[in-house]
Amino acid sequence: LTRPGMWHGKVLRPPTVGATLGSLDDAAAKATGAVVVRDGGFAGVAAPTPVAARRAQQELRAEWKAGAAMPSQAELFTSLKTTPPAAGERGGRPSPAHETGSVAAALAGAAHRLQQSYTVAYIAHAPLEPRAAVAEWTGGKLTVWTGTQRPFGVRRELAEAFSLREDQVRVVVPDTGSGYGGKHSGETAIEAARLARAAGRPVRLLWTREEEFAWAYFRPAGVIEVTSGVSADGRLTAWEFHNYNSGASAIRTPYDVANQRIEFHPARSPLRQGSYRGLAATANHFAREVHMDEAARAAGVEPLDFRRRNLKDERVRAVLEAAVERFGWGRPKGAPNRGFGLAAGTEKGSYVAACAEVAIERASGAVRLLRLVTAFECGAIVNPDHLRSQVEGAVVQGLGGALFEAVRFEAGAVVTNRFSRYRVPRFADVPPLDVVLLDRRDLPSAGAGETPIVTVAPAIANAIFDASGVRLRALPLVPQGRLPATS
């Protein structure tokens, strides 16, 4: 997008998360002919060309004040469990505990008791198109062209940032490349508008790939602790589920259990976090469906049969039955290094089940996904081709978070700041995808863009255990492509 007289902008970023700008020597940058903007903790430049803007940015001499100490990568999950957000700090509100019956009494009388902890890493949205905005001021009014999923929210943010009425701000959304929940906030629009106001001309601001990976928000990391009790005949009698930080979406269990306690606990996150496709439903389904597998095996019950015994929700049962039928659950595996896994669940009015087949190379521990079947139901189907595309896209994206995607940080800085350091799914990672669509003409249509992602990780994790006897309780499961050496 080009506007008459448009310049190009660059923003000065801190060296570490939480660092704030102290002094700024901008003489050398101004000598290049660029306009330099210092607004509180914000500093940036505008220049006639992208090369000139980058050169001017490099000439800025800043002194930074270190922020609060961040936990190390190794300390992250302990920190999330023990550090609630400060008063007024963004981090979500604790959900009122959902409680029925007496978990303590049920556990005391259970024939089998199991307690496990599960973790999920921060992951990046990794859009092919990084954040971008063009800002233009005309007669005290502001127009911004930007790729966003929330144009009205961004308009509100711009109005607040510049003390304008909302009718003085226009946000235009051109065709936009991938967001996945990552393009909700308006920081790029605000940055471009600050530079444009100072330069007195339109300014285009394009985030680099490094900025996109390091300074956008991430899907929250989290710790989930699950305690269950099972009767001698393989029925759930107790269920306690605590999610720390990753969120409350789909936190309730669809399985039938009389004694429950379920609770979400917000935490102080060392990294910026926000929406991601499926929200916390992916984390909560991972912990729940892996734990269901563990509880089944502790009780000596086959995993599919265990779910059937404890499932009254007819729509969850329907997708589960459709998935196992198409997959051929119970058939011979064909080789001793093969494993089958399944998972099922519901979120946002849609229902999904997945079955996975994996192979483990004995010598190296390399994990190969051979097949993935997904059964999906979201009420009445309007456009089956588009729906199938949505399901397949969610499954492919889910493979990344399941197998290897993770944001890593060291000494307060994100180090997975380019695609060579942040592993996303490749063509070779994707097995044959088999999608079964259940058309419920008797029910209203629900959304299909998010829910299919939630059962990918637990189905694969359960298949890995079936093939190897190694129980993996952390996402990503195999960041190096093979079973951990300590397993």
C-alpha positions in Angstrom: 0.0 0.0 0.0 1.4 3.4 -1.0 0.1 6.8 -0.1 1.3 10.1 -1.6 4.4 11.3 0.1 4.7 8.2 2.3 7.7 7.6 4.4 8.8 4.4 6.2 9.1 3.8 9.9 11.3 1.7 12.3 10.8 1.3 16.0 13.6 1.0 18.6 13.2 -2.2 20.6 14.6 -2.9 24.0 17.3 -5.6 24.4 15.3 -7.6 26.8 11.7 -8.1 27.9 10.6 -5.5 30.4 13.5 -3.1 29.8 12.5 0.6 29.7 14.1 3.4 27.8 16.3 5.7 29.8 18.4 8.3 27.9 18.4 8.6 24.1 21.1 10.2 21.9 19.5 10.8 18.5 21.9 13.3 17.0 23.5 10.8 14.6 20.0 9.5 13.5 18.8 13.0 12.8 21.9 13.7 10.8 20.7 11.1 8.3 17.7 13.2 7.5 15.3 11.1 9.4 12.6 12.3 11.8 13.1 10.9 15.3 10.2 10.4 17.7 10.6 10.0 21.5 7.3 9.6 23.4 7.8 8.4 26.9 9.2 4.8 26.5 8.6 4.8 22.8 11.4 5.7 20.3 11.3 5.4 16.5 12.3 7.0 13.2 10.7 7.9 9.9 12.6 8.3 6.7 11.9 8.4 2.9 12.9 4.8 2.3 13.1 1.5 4.2 16.9 1.5 3.9 17.1 5.0 5.2 14.8 4.2 8.1 16.8 1.2 9.1 20.1 3.2 8.9 18.6 5.9 11.1 17.3 3.3 13.6 20.8 1.9 13.9 22.2 5.3 14.7 20.1 5.7 17.8 22.1 5.5 21.0 19.9 4.4 23.9 20.5 3.5 27.5 18.1 0.9 28.9 16.9 0.3 32.4 16.5 -3.4 33.1 13.1 -4.7 34.1 12.1 -7.1 36.8 14.1 -10.3 36.8 12.5 -13.0 34.7 12.4 -16.7 35.6 14.7 -18.8 33.6 13.2 -21.3 31.1 13.8 -24.1 33.6 12.0 -22.2 36.3 9.0 -21.2 34.1 6.4 -23.7 35.2 7.2 -23.4 38.9 6.9 -19.6 38.6 3.5 -19.9 36.9 2.2 -22.1 39.7 3.5 -19.8 42.5 3.2 -16.3 41.1 -0.3 -14.9 40.8 -0.8 -11.6 39.0 -0.4 -8.4 41.1 -3.5 -6.3 41.9 -4.8 -4.7 38.7 -2.3 -6.7 36.5 -3.6 -8.2 33.4 -3.7 -12.0 33.6 -7.3 -13.1 33.8 -9.5 -13.5 36.8 -9.7 -16.7 38.8 -12.7 -18.8 37.6 -15.1 -19.7 40.4 -14.3 -23.3 41.2 -16.7 -25.7 39.7 -17.5 -28.2 42.4 -19.9 -31.1 42.8 -19.9 -33.8 45.4 -16.8 -34.5 47.5 -13.6 -35.2 45.7 -11.8 -36.0 48.9 -14.3 -38.6 50.0 -14.4 -40.1 46.5 -10.7 -40.4 46.3 -10.5 -42.1 49.6 -12.9 -44.8 48.4 -11.5 -45.2 44.9 -10.0 -48.5 43.8 -7.4 -46.6 41.7 -6.0 -43.1 42.3 -3.9 -41.1 39.9 -2.2 -37.7 40.1 -0.2 -36.1 37.3 1.0 -32.8 36.1 1.0 -31.6 32.5 2.7 -28.6 30.9 2.3 -26.6 27.6 4.9 -24.2 26.2 4.5 -20.7 24.9 4.0 -20.9 21.1 4.1 -18.1 18.5 1.5 -17.4 15.9 4.2 -17.4 13.2 2.0 -15.7 10.5 3.5 -15.6 7.0 2.6 -11.9 7.0 4.1 -10.0 9.9 2.3 -7.1 11.5 2.1 -4.0 9.2 0.3 -0.7 9.2 0.1 2.6 7.2 -1.0 5.6 9.2 -2.1 9.0 7.8 -3.3 12.2 9.6 -5.6 14.6 7.8 -7.1 17.6 9.4 -6.8 16.2 12.9 -8.3 12.9 11.9 -6.5 9.6 11.6 -6.8 6.8 9.1 -4.8 3.5 9.5 -4.7 0.6 7.1 -3.6 -2.5 9.0 -4.1 -6.3 9.1 -6.1 -6.9 12.2 -8.8 -9.3 13.4 -10.4 -6.6 15.6 -10.8 -3.3 13.6 -13.2 -1.8 16.0 -11.0 -2.7 19.0 -8.0 -1.2 17.2 -10.0 2.0 16.5 -10.7 2.2 20.2 -7.0 1.7 21.1 -6.0 4.4 18.6 -8.6 6.9 20.0 -7.4 6.3 23.5 -3.7 6.6 22.6 -4.2 10.0 20.9 -7.1 11.4 22.9 -9.4 11.3 19.9 -13.1 10.5 19.6 -13.7 7.2 17.8 -15.4 9.0 15.0 -12.1 10.8 14.3 -10.4 7.4 13.7 -10.9 5.1 10.7 -9.3 1.6 10.5 -9.2 0.0 7.1 -8.5 -3.7 6.9 -7.1 -4.8 3.5 -6.8 -8.5 2.6 -4.8 -9.8 5.5 -2.4 -12.8 5.9 -3.0 -15.2 8.7 -3.8 -14.1 12.3 -4.8 -17.2 14.3 -5.8 -14.9 17.2 -2.5 -13.1 17.0 -3.6 -9.9 15.3 -6.1 -8.6 17.9 -4.1 -5.8 19.4 -3.3 -2.5 17.7 0.3 -1.8 18.7 1.6 -1.6 15.1 -1.2 0.8 14.2 -0.3 3.0 17.2 3.4 2.9 16.4 2.8 3.9 12.7 0.4 6.7 13.8 3.0 8.1 16.3 5.6 8.3 13.5 3.2 9.7 11.0 2.1 12.5 13.3 5.7 13.5 14.0 6.7 13.3 10.3 3.7 15.2 9.1 3.2 12.6 6.3 1.9 9.1 5.9 4.2 6.4 7.4 4.3 2.7 6.7 5.6 0.4 9.4 6.4 -3.2 8.7 7.5 -5.5 11.5 10.5 -7.7 10.7 10.3 -11.4 11.2 12.5 -11.0 14.3 10.1 -8.4 15.7 7.1 -10.7 15.0 8.6 -13.6 16.8 10.0 -11.6 19.8 7.5 -8.8 20.4 4.1 -10.1 19.5 2.1 -11.9 22.1 2.2 -15.7 22.5 -0.2 -18.5 23.3 0.1 -18.8 27.1 2.3 -21.4 28.7 0.6 -23.4 31.4 0.7 -26.0 34.1 -2.3 -28.4 34.6 -2.6 -30.7 37.5 -5.1 -33.5 37.4 -6.1 -36.0 40.1 -8.6 -38.8 39.5 -10.2 -41.7 41.2 -11.6 -44.8 39.4 -13.8 -47.5 40.7 -13.0 -51.2 40.4 -15.4 -51.5 37.4 -13.6 -48.7 35.5 -15.8 -45.7 36.2 -14.6 -42.3 37.2 -15.5 -41.4 40.8 -13.4 -38.3 41.4 -11.9 -35.6 39.2 -9.9 -32.6 40.3 -8.4 -30.3 37.6 -6.3 -27.1 38.1 -5.1 -25.0 35.2 -2.4 -22.4 36.0 -2.1 -19.6 33.5 -3.1 -21.2 30.2 -6.8 -20.4 30.5 -10.3 -21.7 31.3 -11.6 -22.5 27.8 -13.0 -26.1 27.7 -11.8 -26.6 31.3 -15.0 -28.6 32.2 -14.9 -32.3 31.5 -17.5 -33.9 29.2 -17.1 -37.2 31.0 -19.6 -38.3 33.6 -18.2 -38.0 37.2 -20.2 -37.2 40.3 -17.4 -35.7 42.3 -15.5 -32.8 40.6 -13.4 -29.8 41.5 -12.3 -27.7 38.5 -10.5 -24.4 38.7 -8.4 -21.9 36.7 -5.7 -19.9 38.4 -4.2 -16.9 36.6 -0.5 -16.3 36.9 2.0 -13.5 36.3 3.4 -14.4 32.9 7.0 -13.4 32.2 6.2 -13.1 28.4 3.4 -11.2 26.8 0.5 -13.6 26.0 -2.9 -13.5 24.4 -5.4 -15.3 22.1 -4.4 -18.2 19.9 -6.5 -20.5 17.8 -8.6 -22.7 20.2 -7.5 -20.6 23.2 -6.8 -22.8 26.3 -9.0 -25.6 24.9 -5.9 -27.2 23.4 -4.0 -27.2 26.7 -7.0 -28.5 28.7 -7.9 -31.2 26.2 -4.2 -32.3 26.2 -4.1 -32.7 29.9 -7.6 -34.3 30.2 -7.3 -36.8 27.3 -3.8 -37.9 28.2 -4.9 -38.3 31.8 -7.9 -40.3 30.7 -5.5 -42.7 28.9 -3.4 -42.9 32.0 -6.4 -43.6 34.2 -7.7 -46.3 31.9 -4.4 -48.1 32.0 -4.1 -47.7 35.7 -7.6 -49.4 36.0 -6.7 -52.1 33.5 -9.3 -50.9 31.0 -8.8 -50.5 27.3 -8.7 -46.7 26.5 -11.7 -46.6 24.1 -13.8 -48.8 26.4 -12.9 -46.5 29.4 -14.2 -43.5 27.6 -17.3 -45.3 26.6 -18.0 -46.3 30.2 -17.7 -42.7 31.4 -19.3 -40.8 28.5 -23.0 -39.8 28.5 -22.6 -36.8 26.1 -24.2 -38.1 22.9 -22.5 -35.7 20.6 -19.0 -36.4 22.0 -19.8 -40.1 21.8 -20.9 -39.8 18.2 -17.6 -38.2 17.0 -15.6 -40.7 19.0 -17.5 -43.6 17.4 -17.1 -42.1 13.9 -13.4 -41.6 14.4 -12.6 -45.1 15.7 -14.8 -46.7 13.0 -13.0 -44.9 10.1 -9.6 -45.5 11.8 -10.2 -49.2 12.4 -9.5 -49.1 16.1 -8.5 -52.5 17.4 -7.1 -53.8 14.2 -3.6 -55.3 14.2 -0.8 -52.7 14.4 1.4 -54.5 11.8 4.7 -53.9 13.6 5.8 -53.8 17.2 7.0 -50.2 17.0 3.5 -48.9 16.0 1.1 -47.3 18.4 -2.5 -46.1 18.3 -3.9 -43.2 20.3 -7.2 -41.4 20.5 -8.8 -38.3 22.1 -12.2 -36.6 22.1 -13.8 -33.4 23.3 -15.9 -30.3 22.7 -15.5 -26.6 22.6 -17.6 -23.6 21.3 -20.5 -25.8 20.4 -18.5 -28.1 18.2 -17.4 -31.7 18.8 -14.3 -33.5 17.7 -12.4 -36.8 18.1 -9.1 -37.9 16.6 -7.2 -41.2 16.2 -3.5 -41.2 15.5 -1.0 -43.9 14.4 2.7 -43.4 15.0 5.9 -45.4 14.5 8.9 -45.2 16.8 12.4 -46.0 15.4 13.9 -48.1 18.1 17.5 -47.1 17.6 17.1 -43.4 17.5 13.8 -42.8 19.1 12.6 -40.9 16.1 8.8 -40.4 16.0 6.9 -40.6 12.8 3.2 -39.8 12.5 1.7 -42.3 10.0 -2.0 -41.4 10.0 -4.5 -39.1 11.6 -8.3 -39.4 11.5 -10.5 -36.6 12.7 -14.2 -36.8 13.1 -15.9 -33.4 13.5 -19.5 -32.2 14.1 -20.6 -28.6 14.3 -24.3 -28.9 13.7 -25.7 -28.4 10.2 -23.1 -28.3 7.5 -23.5 -25.4 5.1 -20.4 -25.8 2.9 -18.8 -29.2 3.2 -15.7 -28.3 1.1 -14.9 -25.2 3.2 -15.6 -27.1 6.4 -13.2 -29.9 5.5 -10.6 -27.2 4.7 -11.1 -25.6 8.1 -10.6 -29.0 9.8 -7.5 -29.9 7.8 -6.0 -26.5 8.5 -6.6 -26.7 12.2 -5.1 -30.2 12.3 -1.9 -29.2 10.4 -1.5 -26.2 12.7 -2.1 -28.5 15.7 0.7 -30.7 14.6 3.2 -27.9 15.2 2.2 -27.3 18.8 1.9 -31.0 19.5 5.3 -32.0 18.2 7.8 -29.3 18.2 6.7 -25.6 18.4 8.0 -23.8 21.5 9.1 -20.2 22.3 12.5 -20.3 24.1 14.0 -17.4 26.0 17.4 -16.8 27.7 18.5 -13.9 29.9 15.3 -12.1 29.3 15.3 -12.3 25.5 13.4 -14.5 23.1 15.9 -16.5 21.1 13.4 -18.3 18.8 13.2 -15.2 16.7 13.3 -16.6 13.1 12.0 -19.6 11.3 15.4 -21.3 11.4 15.1 -21.3 15.2 11.3 -21.9 15.5 10.1 -25.1 14.0 6.7 -25.1 12.2 5.1 -28.0 10.4 6.6 -28.9 7.0 5.1 -30.9 4.2 7.1 -34.0 5.4 5.5 -33.7 8.9 1.9 -34.1 7.6 0.6 -37.6 7.3 -2.5 -38.6 5.3 -5.4 -36.7 6.8 -8.7 -38.4 6.9 -11.6 -36.1 7.9 -15.1 -37.5 8.8 -17.8 -34.8 8.8 -21.0 -35.5 10.8 -23.9 -33.4 9.4 -26.5 -32.7 12.0 -29.3 -31.0 10.1 -31.4 -30.9 13.2 -29.0 -28.6 15.0 -27.9 -25.0 14.3 -24.5 -24.5 12.7 -21.5 -23.6 15.0 -18.0 -22.4 14.1 -15.4 -24.7 12.7 -12.2 -22.7 12.7 -10.9 -23.6 16.1 -12.2 -26.7 17.7 -10.6 -29.3 15.4 -7.1 -28.3 16.8 -7.8 -29.5 20.3 -7.5 -33.3 20.0 -4.4 -33.5 17.8 -1.8 -33.4 20.6 -3.4 -35.9 23.0 -4.1 -38.4 20.3 -0.5 -38.3 19.2 0.8 -38.4 22.8 -1.4 -41.5 23.6 -0.2 -43.2 20.4 3.5 -42.5 21.4 2.9 -44.3 24.7 1.1 -47.2 23.0 4.1 -47.6 20.7 7.0 -47.0 23.2 5.7 -47.2 26.8 7.0 -43.6 27.2 4.5 -41.2 28.7 5.0 -37.7 27.5 3.2 -35.0 29.6 4.7 -31.8 28.1 3.9 -29.9 24.9 5.7 -30.0 22.6 6.1 -33.7 22.8 9.2 -34.3 20.7 10.9 -30.9 20.0 13.9 -32.7 18.5 11.8 -35.2 16.5 12.6 -38.1 18.8 11.8 -39.4 22.3 13.7 -37.6 25.1 17.0 -39.3 25.9 16.0 -39.5 29.6 12.9 -41.5 28.7 
